[in-house]
Amino acid sequence: MSVNILGGRAKGHALFVPHSSITRPTSVMLRRRFFDAHQDMTDIIFIDLCAGSGAMGIEALSRGAEKVYLNEQNPKVLSVLKKNKSSLKKFDIEKEVTITKSSCVDFLKNHRELDGEDTFIFFDPPYEDHALYKEVLKELKSYSNSKCIIETDRQKGIKKEVIESYDFHIRKEYKQGTSYIYILE
């Protein structure tokens, strides 16, 4: 199975995807909805806290992001992520990708210098891990300048009301089936 980049310099490029029992890539339609609204990522720093295949960050990079951070803890997934970074050499954009292996909360605590108006922080953990959602939402409060983007599922994931209980306002939402991407303020 592969996931293709939808637009930009690497449009059509196929990424490797970790085994389906380990990750759940953002659906093509949901990714398309988000990037149709954010086609030009020029000068953006894009952080994917649960990167999986890296599709969201690599899509941002293909569309002009200045720097992409792909964070992943699972060693099996990390090897696929490194393979996908290496596959970007033919587009001369792989050097703008930094792969890290830490918990989402530790990444946020250790990279506060990335907080800025031109930073997008994407968080799409396993939907059932409500405790992780809450820990990350709490930590994201200290990233007051960045655009925080959360993916969840209305049936399995954390509810919109829980996100709002952390004093976030949902500025925009994109929906595909029961999955949502929320842009927070």
Secondary structure, 3 states (H helix, E strand, C coil): CEEECCCCCCCCCEEECCCCCCCCCCCHHHHHHHHHHCCCCCCCEEEECCCCCCHHHHHHHHCCCCEEEEECCCHHHHHHHHHHHHHHHHHCCHHHEEEECCCHHHHHHHCHHHCCCCEEEEECCCCCCHHHHHHHHHHHCCCCCCEEEEEEECCCCCCHHHHHCCCCCEEEEEEECCEEEEEEC
